[in-house]
Amino acid sequence: MRFSPLGRSGLSVSRVCLGSMTWGIQNTQADADEQIAYAIERGVNFIDTAEMYPVPPNKETYGDTERVIGDWLSRHPRMREKLIIATKIVGPGFGYIRDGSMISEETIPVAIDASLARLQTDYIDVYQLHWPNRLSPHFGKHWPNSVKPSKTDVAKERARMRKIVIALGEAISAGKIRHWGLSDDTPWGIHTYLSLCDELGVPRPVSIQNEFNLVHLKDWPFLIETCSFEDVAYLPWSPLASGMLSGKYRNGARPDGSRWTLVQRQGLFRDTELSRQAVEDYCQIADKYDVTPSQLALAWCDQVDGVSSTIIGATTMAQLKENMDAFDLTLPKACLDDVANVIKRYPAPF
């Protein structure tokens, strides 16, 4: 296993980050135990979760993924200091989570205490803001005029962000979180938080996780350049584009138990004609170079300059082993050239 610095945190994280959003719906406690044990055996020291998990999110299972991790930690207390555990506070929009309220100086301490209790730990290594309070160009809203920045009250937004930074600084001082990071944000969001941290004397964010994969490249190069220059670790989530790049949904297939068979996950915005054509081309490249489609997508993501650690998830041990093996691969230049030609044909397929 190779490791990378997590921004300016002083932490060294495995190039593979074990994602956990399936634990609690698609996976049981026993499944999660097996995944964690295998990942640690392979050298993984980085686990990502969120208070709203498992996915698809709903009131009945809210917080269950953190509880699964907490159950594991309660039985392996000596492993706590060897692991870097990241979780997230939900943004606005879920009525059953603090009445759908925004991330704020009031909600941050409440959410942290709840996550600590579910995780059965005294501290969180990296506490992340799951998405901004403002409407941002993520989750399929990256086309022109899907989000209209001119409609944002920038002064009001910056004032909210200032209070968030103060609350995070207090949580760090109290020892409840050690570092903090962003998720689903933009270069403006990163720079605004950096400037507010410097002004207020609060530690800067150490990371950001955004969707990034072969069919969703909007962060290259501008946001990734920002991360590299400002020492903010870039953590791609959904490197398989919600499973599309594994090839399992080719020709309209919907394997039993797969995410696209679940409520809120049927097709989503990624399932377009152009995406299907791109995936077909990537699958053919994978066959040509004797790797699986998932391994091609993950190995490609891992080799992108500026990527610090890639968040992977799996519902079966076979998937997890296949995905982990991708990070031992070095794709030859001819393969990367073939991939680049597909990217040129389908730069923004959804």
C-alpha positions in Angstrom: 0.0 0.0 0.0 1.2 3.5 -0.9 0.5 6.5 1.3 0.0 10.2 0.8 0.0 13.3 3.1 -3.5 14.4 4.0 -3.0 18.0 3.2 -1.2 19.8 6.0 -2.6 17.6 8.7 0.6 15.7 9.3 -1.3 12.5 8.7 -0.3 9.9 6.2 -3.3 8.2 4.6 -3.5 5.1 2.4 -4.1 5.7 -1.3 -7.2 3.7 -0.8 -9.9 5.1 1.5 -12.5 2.6 2.5 -16.0 4.0 1.9 -18.8 2.8 4.1 -22.1 4.1 2.8 -23.4 0.6 2.0 -23.1 -0.6 5.6 -26.5 -0.7 7.2 -28.7 -1.4 4.1 -26.8 -3.3 1.5 -24.3 -4.7 4.0 -24.7 -6.1 7.5 -22.4 -5.6 10.6 -20.8 -9.0 9.7 -20.1 -7.8 6.1 -18.6 -4.6 7.4 -16.4 -6.4 9.9 -15.1 -8.6 7.1 -14.5 -5.6 4.8 -12.6 -3.6 7.5 -10.5 -6.6 8.4 -9.5 -7.2 4.8 -8.8 -3.5 4.1 -6.6 -3.3 7.2 -4.7 -6.4 6.1 -4.1 -4.7 2.7 -2.7 -1.6 4.5 -5.7 0.7 4.5 -5.7 3.1 7.4 -8.4 5.5 6.2 -12.2 5.0 6.6 -14.8 7.5 5.4 -18.4 7.7 6.6 -21.1 10.3 7.3 -23.9 10.9 9.7 -26.6 10.5 6.9 -25.3 7.0 5.9 -26.3 4.4 4.8 -27.4 5.3 1.3 -30.1 5.6 0.1 -30.6 7.9 3.1 -33.8 7.6 5.1 -35.1 8.4 8.5 -35.2 4.8 9.7 -31.5 4.1 9.0 -30.1 7.5 9.7 -26.8 7.2 11.5 -26.6 3.4 11.2 -23.3 3.3 9.3 -21.6 5.3 12.1 -23.1 2.8 14.5 -21.7 -0.1 12.5 -18.2 1.4 12.7 -18.7 2.2 16.4 -19.7 -1.5 17.0 -16.4 -2.6 15.3 -14.3 0.0 17.3 -15.9 -1.2 20.6 -14.5 -4.7 19.8 -11.1 -3.5 18.5 -10.2 -0.5 20.8 -6.5 -0.9 20.2 -7.0 -0.3 16.5 -8.5 3.2 17.0 -5.2 5.1 17.1 -4.0 3.3 14.0 -7.0 4.4 11.9 -7.9 7.7 10.4 -11.7 8.0 10.6 -13.5 10.8 8.7 -17.2 11.6 9.0 -19.4 14.4 7.8 -22.2 16.7 9.0 -25.2 16.7 6.7 -26.0 19.9 4.8 -29.5 21.3 4.5 -32.4 19.3 3.0 -33.2 16.4 5.2 -36.2 17.2 7.4 -35.5 14.3 9.8 -32.0 15.6 10.6 -32.2 18.6 12.8 -35.3 19.7 11.0 -33.4 20.1 7.7 -31.4 23.0 9.1 -28.2 24.4 7.6 -24.7 23.7 8.8 -24.1 26.3 11.5 -22.5 27.2 14.7 -25.5 25.7 16.5 -25.7 22.4 14.6 -22.0 21.6 14.4 -21.5 20.8 18.1 -24.8 18.9 18.3 -23.8 16.8 15.2 -20.3 16.2 16.4 -21.5 14.9 19.8 -24.0 12.6 18.1 -21.4 11.2 15.7 -18.9 10.6 18.6 -21.6 8.6 20.4 -22.5 6.5 17.4 -18.8 5.9 16.5 -18.0 5.1 20.2 -14.8 7.2 20.0 -13.5 10.3 21.8 -12.4 12.1 18.7 -12.9 12.3 15.0 -9.8 12.5 12.8 -11.4 14.5 10.0 -14.8 16.2 10.3 -16.2 17.2 6.9 -19.0 19.5 5.7 -21.0 17.2 3.5 -22.1 19.9 1.1 -22.4 23.7 1.2 -25.3 25.6 2.6 -25.5 27.5 -0.7 -26.7 25.8 -3.9 -23.5 24.5 -5.7 -22.8 22.8 -9.0 -22.7 19.2 -7.8 -25.0 16.2 -8.1 -25.7 16.8 -11.7 -26.0 20.6 -11.5 -22.8 21.4 -13.4 -24.4 22.5 -16.6 -24.6 26.3 -17.4 -27.4 28.0 -15.5 -28.3 24.9 -13.5 -27.0 27.0 -10.6 -27.0 30.8 -11.0 -24.2 32.2 -8.9 -25.4 35.7 -9.4 -28.4 34.9 -7.3 -26.3 34.0 -4.2 -26.0 36.6 -1.4 -22.3 36.4 -1.1 -22.0 38.5 2.0 -24.6 36.5 3.8 -22.9 33.2 2.7 -19.5 34.4 3.9 -20.9 35.4 7.2 -22.4 31.9 7.7 -19.0 30.4 6.7 -17.3 32.6 9.2 -19.4 31.2 12.0 -18.9 27.7 10.8 -15.1 28.2 11.0 -15.4 29.5 14.5 -17.4 26.5 15.6 -15.0 24.1 14.0 -12.1 25.8 15.7 -13.8 25.4 19.1 -14.4 21.7 18.4 -10.7 21.3 17.6 -9.7 23.2 20.7 -12.0 20.8 22.7 -10.3 17.8 21.2 -13.5 16.5 19.7 -12.2 16.7 16.1 -8.5 16.8 15.1 -8.9 18.2 11.6 -11.6 19.3 9.3 -12.4 19.2 5.6 -14.9 19.9 2.8 -17.1 17.9 0.5 -18.9 18.8 -2.7 -17.5 22.3 -2.7 -15.8 24.6 -5.3 -12.6 26.6 -5.7 -14.4 29.7 -4.3 -15.5 27.6 -1.3 -12.0 26.4 -0.6 -10.4 29.9 -0.9 -13.1 31.5 1.2 -12.6 29.0 4.0 -8.8 29.3 3.7 -9.0 33.1 4.1 -11.4 32.9 7.0 -9.2 30.4 8.8 -6.2 32.6 8.4 -8.2 35.6 9.6 -9.6 33.8 12.6 -6.6 31.7 13.6 -8.3 28.4 13.0 -6.6 25.5 11.3 -7.2 25.3 7.6 -9.3 22.5 6.0 -7.0 19.6 5.2 -9.1 17.9 2.5 -12.0 18.0 0.1 -13.9 15.1 -1.4 -15.8 15.6 -4.6 -17.2 13.2 -7.3 -14.5 12.5 -9.8 -14.3 9.7 -12.4 -13.9 8.9 -16.1 -17.4 10.3 -16.9 -17.3 13.2 -14.5 -14.2 15.3 -14.8 -15.3 18.8 -13.9 -12.8 19.2 -11.1 -9.9 18.8 -13.6 -7.8 21.0 -13.7 -9.1 24.0 -11.8 -10.3 22.7 -8.5 -7.5 20.0 -8.3 -4.9 22.8 -9.1 -6.4 24.8 -6.2 -6.0 21.7 -3.9 -2.4 21.0 -5.0 -1.3 24.7 -4.6 -3.1 25.2 -1.2 -2.1 21.8 0.3 -5.6 20.5 0.5 -5.9 16.7 -0.1 -8.2 15.8 -3.0 -10.3 12.7 -2.3 -12.4 11.5 -5.2 -15.7 9.9 -4.3 -17.7 7.7 -6.7 -14.7 6.8 -8.8 -16.9 4.2 -10.5 -19.7 6.7 -11.2 -22.2 5.0 -9.0 -21.2 1.6 -10.4 -21.6 2.5 -14.0 -17.8 2.2 -14.8 -17.8 -1.4 -13.4 -19.9 -2.3 -16.5 -22.5 -4.0 -14.4 -25.3 -1.9 -15.8 -24.4 -2.5 -19.5 -27.3 -3.2 -21.8 -29.8 -2.1 -19.2 -28.8 -4.7 -16.7 -29.9 -4.3 -13.0 -28.2 -7.0 -10.9 -30.1 -8.0 -7.8 -29.1 -6.0 -4.8 -27.2 -3.3 -6.8 -27.6 0.3 -6.0 -29.6 1.2 -9.1 -32.3 -1.3 -7.9 -32.9 0.7 -4.7 -35.3 3.5 -4.1 -33.7 6.9 -4.9 -31.0 5.2 -6.9 -32.9 4.1 -10.0 -30.8 5.5 -12.9 -30.1 8.8 -11.4 -28.8 11.6 -13.6 -25.7 9.7 -14.7 -27.5 7.2 -16.8 -27.6 8.8 -20.2 -27.0 7.6 -23.7 -23.6 9.3 -23.9 -22.6 7.8 -20.5 -23.6 4.4 -21.7 -21.5 4.8 -24.9 -18.5 6.0 -22.9 -18.8 3.1 -20.5 -18.9 0.6 -23.4 -15.7 2.1 -24.8 -14.0 1.9 -21.4 -15.0 -1.7 -21.0 -13.5 -2.5 -24.4 -10.2 -0.8 -23.3 -10.2 -2.9 -20.1 -10.6 -6.1 -22.1 -7.7 -5.0 -24.4 -5.3 -4.5 -21.5 -6.5 -7.6 -19.4 -8.0 -5.7 -16.5 -11.5 -5.4 -15.3 -13.5 -2.2 -16.1 -13.5 -1.3 -12.4 -9.8 -1.7 -12.1 -9.2 0.5 -15.2 -11.4 3.3 -13.8 -9.8 3.1 -10.3 -6.2 2.8 -11.6 -6.8 5.7 -13.9 -8.2 7.8 -11.0 -5.2 6.9 -8.8 -2.7 8.1 -11.3 -4.2 11.6 -11.8 -1.8 14.2 -10.4 -3.2 15.8 -7.3 -5.3 12.9 -6.2 -4.4 12.0 -2.6 -6.6 9.0 -1.8 -9.5 7.5 -3.6 -12.7 6.5 -1.8 -13.9 3.1 -2.8 -16.9 1.0 -1.7 -18.1 -2.5 -2.2 -21.0 -4.7 -1.3 -19.2 -8.0 -1.7 -15.8 -9.2 -0.8 -15.1 -10.1 -4.4 -15.7 -6.5 -5.4 -13.5 -5.2 -2.6 -10.6 -7.5 -3.5 -11.0 -6.6 -7.2 -11.0 -2.9 -6.4 -8.1 -3.0 -4.0 -6.0 -4.8 -6.6 -6.5 -1.9 -9.0 -4.2 0.2 -6.8 -1.3 -2.2 -7.5 -1.6 -1.6 -11.2 0.4 0.8 -13.4 -1.5 1.5 -16.6 0.8 1.5 -19.7 1.0 4.7 -21.7 -0.8 3.1 -24.6 -3.7 2.3 -22.3 -3.8 5.9 -20.9 -3.7 7.2 -24.5 -6.7 5.0 -25.4 -8.6 6.3 -22.3 -7.7 9.9 -23.3 -9.3 9.4 -26.7 -12.5 8.3 -25.1 -12.4 11.3 -22.8 -12.1 13.6 -25.8 -15.2 12.0 -27.3 -17.2 12.1 -24.1 -15.9 14.9 -21.9 -19.2 15.5 -20.1 -21.6 12.7 -20.9 -24.1 13.5 -18.1 
